[in-house]
Amino acid sequence: MRLSLQLYTLRNPLASDLEGTLRSVKEIGLEYVELAGTYDRTPETWHGLLEDIGLRASGAHIGLSQVENDFDGVVSLAKTLGFKYVIVPWADPSDYADGWTAFGKRLQPIGARLREVGLQLAYHNHDFEYKNGDGLAEFYAAVPSEDLVAEVDAAWVKIGGHDPVAIIQSLSGRVPLVHLKDFDPTKTPQWRPAGQGTMDLATIIPVANEAGAEFGVIELDESPGDPLQAVRESAEFLRAQGLN
């Protein structure tokens, strides 16, 4: 797996100093980032920034409403920045109120359209999909793998009461992206730099590699201190596990 960073982790410093924060990411030694919003910059501005700094986009979290209602804009962003993975990061309860099969069938034509232009639709889980069983098993079964792949957030799977290793293995061949988050429920905030919480990332990483994952992604929903320091510590730990 290549190492990437979900930029939601740095949303506050990015909002105040986009270029400076991205340069700090590069100084940590990271090559890839996963976008979460554009901070009112155009795709062309982002392309110029990333190219000048020496970063590349591995994908982007893009809300379902935008994917459904601004397809051309999503494609333009992906093509301009050169990333393949268009990742729906969240589902509102109303989206799956009719069941996960129905929600999957809603996403399938979007995934097919993206595939036609060389892109790939992915879905990023939280814990709610797993609190009452493996809801996403039904979801992925409803859609051909070429039209929808998984970005497994291993920590949210565990918080939802399931085994991340088993979930990743069950999605082998359609899990190109894995969020390698860590957490400790006894602390506030519970999110910790990778290797400093309760997640057995050293076991999860080789399983993700075997399942065909291309990117292992750093993310902290909240950081216990300076978010850039949390990213630095996460990167150091994950590099020691073989990510680069």
C-alpha positions as CSV (number, residue, x, y, z in Angstrom):
1,M,0.0,0.0,0.0
2,R,1.0,3.6,-0.6
3,L,0.5,6.0,2.3
4,S,-2.0,8.9,1.9
5,L,-3.5,11.4,4.2
6,Q,-7.2,12.3,4.5
7,L,-7.1,16.1,4.6
8,Y,-10.2,16.3,6.9
9,T,-7.6,15.6,9.6
10,L,-6.1,19.1,9.0
11,R,-9.3,21.0,8.2
12,N,-8.6,23.8,10.6
13,P,-5.0,24.6,9.6
14,L,-6.0,24.2,6.0
15,A,-8.8,26.7,6.4
16,S,-6.4,29.3,7.7
17,D,-3.3,28.5,5.6
18,L,-4.0,26.1,2.7
19,E,-0.6,26.3,1.0
20,G,1.5,26.4,4.2
21,T,-0.3,23.4,5.6
22,L,0.1,21.4,2.4
23,R,3.8,22.2,2.5
24,S,4.0,20.9,6.0
25,V,2.4,17.7,4.8
26,K,5.1,17.3,2.2
27,E,7.8,18.1,4.8
28,I,6.5,15.1,6.8
29,G,7.4,13.0,3.8
30,L,4.0,12.2,2.5
31,E,3.4,12.0,-1.3
32,Y,-0.4,11.5,-1.4
33,V,-3.4,13.3,0.0
34,E,-7.1,12.5,0.0
35,L,-9.2,15.6,-0.4
36,A,-12.2,16.5,1.7
37,G,-13.5,19.8,0.3
38,T,-11.7,22.4,-1.9
39,Y,-11.7,25.4,0.5
40,D,-13.3,27.6,-2.2
41,R,-10.4,27.0,-4.6
42,T,-10.8,25.9,-8.2
43,P,-9.6,22.5,-9.4
44,E,-7.0,24.4,-11.4
45,T,-5.7,26.1,-8.3
46,W,-5.5,22.8,-6.4
47,H,-3.7,21.2,-9.4
48,G,-1.1,24.1,-9.3
49,L,-0.6,23.9,-5.6
50,L,-0.2,20.1,-5.5
51,E,2.2,20.1,-8.5
52,D,4.3,23.0,-7.0
53,I,4.5,21.3,-3.6
54,G,5.1,17.8,-4.9
55,L,1.9,16.2,-3.7
56,R,-0.5,14.0,-5.5
57,A,-4.2,13.3,-4.9
58,S,-5.1,9.7,-4.2
59,G,-8.8,10.4,-4.2
60,A,-11.4,12.7,-2.7
61,H,-14.4,12.5,-0.3
62,I,-17.3,14.1,-2.2
63,G,-20.8,14.2,-0.7
64,L,-23.5,12.1,-2.3
65,S,-25.6,15.2,-3.2
66,Q,-22.7,16.6,-5.2
67,V,-21.9,13.3,-6.9
68,E,-25.6,13.0,-7.9
69,N,-26.2,16.7,-8.8
70,D,-22.9,17.9,-10.1
71,F,-21.5,15.0,-12.0
72,D,-19.6,17.1,-14.5
73,G,-18.0,19.1,-11.7
74,V,-16.9,16.0,-9.9
75,V,-15.3,14.6,-13.1
76,S,-13.6,17.9,-13.7
77,L,-12.1,17.9,-10.3
78,A,-10.9,14.3,-10.6
79,K,-9.5,14.7,-14.0
80,T,-7.8,18.1,-13.2
81,L,-6.1,16.7,-10.1
82,G,-5.4,13.3,-11.6
83,F,-7.1,11.0,-9.1
84,K,-9.2,7.9,-9.7
85,Y,-11.3,7.4,-6.6
86,V,-14.5,9.4,-6.0
87,I,-15.4,8.5,-2.4
88,V,-18.9,9.0,-0.9
89,P,-17.9,9.6,2.7
90,W,-21.3,9.4,4.5
91,A,-24.9,8.2,4.1
92,D,-27.8,10.0,5.8
93,P,-30.3,7.6,7.4
94,S,-32.8,8.7,4.8
95,D,-30.5,7.4,2.1
96,Y,-30.7,3.8,3.3
97,A,-34.2,4.0,4.9
98,D,-35.5,1.6,2.2
99,G,-32.6,-0.9,2.9
100,W,-29.0,-1.3,1.8
101,T,-29.9,-3.1,-1.4
102,A,-32.0,-0.1,-2.5
103,F,-29.2,2.3,-1.6
104,G,-26.7,0.2,-3.6
105,K,-29.0,0.3,-6.6
106,R,-29.2,4.1,-6.3
107,L,-25.4,4.3,-6.5
108,Q,-24.8,1.8,-9.3
109,P,-25.6,4.1,-12.2
110,I,-23.4,6.8,-10.8
111,G,-20.6,4.2,-10.5
112,A,-21.2,3.1,-14.1
113,R,-21.0,6.7,-15.4
114,L,-17.8,7.3,-13.5
115,R,-16.3,4.1,-14.9
116,E,-17.1,5.2,-18.4
117,V,-14.8,8.2,-17.9
118,G,-12.0,6.2,-16.2
119,L,-13.0,6.9,-12.6
120,Q,-14.1,4.7,-9.7
121,L,-16.9,5.2,-7.2
122,A,-16.1,4.1,-3.6
123,Y,-18.0,4.2,-0.3
124,H,-16.5,5.1,3.1
125,N,-18.1,3.5,6.1
126,H,-18.7,4.7,9.7
127,D,-19.9,2.5,12.5
128,F,-23.7,2.7,11.9
129,E,-23.5,0.3,9.0
130,Y,-22.2,-2.4,11.4
131,K,-24.2,-1.8,14.6
132,N,-27.0,-4.1,13.6
133,G,-25.0,-6.6,11.6
134,D,-22.9,-6.2,8.4
135,G,-25.3,-3.9,6.5
136,L,-22.7,-3.3,3.8
137,A,-22.6,-7.0,2.8
138,E,-26.0,-6.5,1.3
139,F,-25.0,-3.1,-0.1
140,Y,-22.0,-4.4,-2.0
141,A,-23.8,-7.5,-3.2
142,A,-26.4,-5.3,-4.9
143,V,-23.8,-3.6,-7.1
144,P,-21.2,-5.0,-9.5
145,S,-17.7,-4.6,-8.1
146,E,-16.6,-2.6,-11.2
147,D,-19.2,0.1,-10.3
148,L,-18.6,0.3,-6.5
149,V,-15.6,-0.4,-4.3
150,A,-15.0,0.0,-0.6
151,E,-12.9,2.4,1.4
152,V,-12.9,0.5,4.7
153,D,-12.5,2.6,7.7
154,A,-11.0,0.0,10.0
155,A,-11.6,1.9,13.3
156,W,-15.2,2.6,12.6
157,V,-15.7,-1.1,11.8
158,K,-14.3,-2.0,15.2
159,I,-16.4,0.7,17.0
160,G,-19.4,-0.8,15.2
161,G,-18.7,-4.2,16.8
162,H,-17.1,-6.1,14.0
163,D,-13.6,-7.4,13.1
164,P,-11.8,-5.2,10.6
165,V,-9.7,-8.1,9.4
166,A,-12.8,-10.2,8.6
167,I,-14.5,-7.3,6.8
168,I,-11.5,-6.5,4.7
169,Q,-11.1,-10.2,3.8
170,S,-14.8,-10.4,2.9
171,L,-14.2,-7.5,0.4
172,S,-11.0,-8.8,-1.1
173,G,-10.6,-7.5,-4.6
174,R,-12.8,-4.5,-4.1
175,V,-11.2,-2.7,-1.2
176,P,-8.5,-0.4,-2.8
177,L,-8.6,2.0,0.1
178,V,-8.3,1.5,3.8
179,H,-8.4,4.2,6.5
180,L,-5.8,3.2,9.1
181,K,-7.2,5.1,12.0
182,D,-6.6,4.4,15.7
183,F,-8.6,5.2,18.8
184,D,-8.8,4.7,22.6
185,P,-12.3,4.9,24.0
186,T,-10.9,5.7,27.5
187,K,-9.5,9.0,26.3
188,T,-10.9,12.3,25.0
189,P,-10.8,12.7,22.1
190,Q,-10.8,9.0,21.5
191,W,-8.8,9.4,18.2
192,R,-5.1,8.7,18.5
193,P,-2.1,8.8,16.1
194,A,-1.7,5.4,14.4
195,G,-0.1,2.9,16.8
196,Q,-1.1,4.7,19.9
197,G,-4.6,3.3,20.4
198,T,-6.4,0.0,20.6
199,M,-6.3,-0.9,16.9
200,D,-4.2,-3.9,15.8
201,L,-2.9,-2.1,12.7
202,A,0.1,-4.4,12.4
203,T,-2.3,-7.3,11.7
204,I,-4.7,-5.3,9.6
205,I,-2.1,-3.9,7.2
206,P,-0.9,-7.2,5.7
207,V,-4.5,-8.4,5.4
208,A,-5.3,-5.2,3.5
209,N,-2.3,-5.8,1.2
210,E,-3.5,-9.3,0.5
211,A,-6.9,-8.0,-0.3
212,G,-5.4,-5.7,-3.0
213,A,-5.5,-2.3,-1.2
214,E,-3.6,0.4,-3.0
215,F,-3.7,3.1,-0.4
216,G,-3.6,3.1,3.4
217,V,-4.9,6.4,4.6
218,I,-4.0,8.4,7.8
219,E,-7.0,10.1,9.4
220,L,-8.0,11.5,12.8
221,D,-11.5,12.9,13.2
222,E,-10.0,14.9,16.0
223,S,-6.4,15.1,17.2
224,P,-5.3,15.0,20.8
225,G,-3.0,17.9,20.2
226,D,-1.4,19.5,17.2
227,P,-3.0,17.7,14.2
228,L,0.2,18.0,12.1
229,Q,2.1,16.3,14.9
230,A,-0.5,13.6,15.0
231,V,-0.1,13.1,11.2
232,R,3.7,13.0,11.7
233,E,3.5,10.3,14.4
234,S,1.0,8.3,12.3
235,A,3.2,8.4,9.3
236,E,6.2,7.3,11.2
237,F,4.4,4.3,12.7
238,L,2.8,3.3,9.4
239,R,6.1,3.5,7.5
240,A,7.5,1.2,10.1
241,Q,4.8,-1.3,9.1
242,G,5.9,-1.1,5.4
243,L,3.7,1.6,3.9
244,N,5.5,4.2,1.8
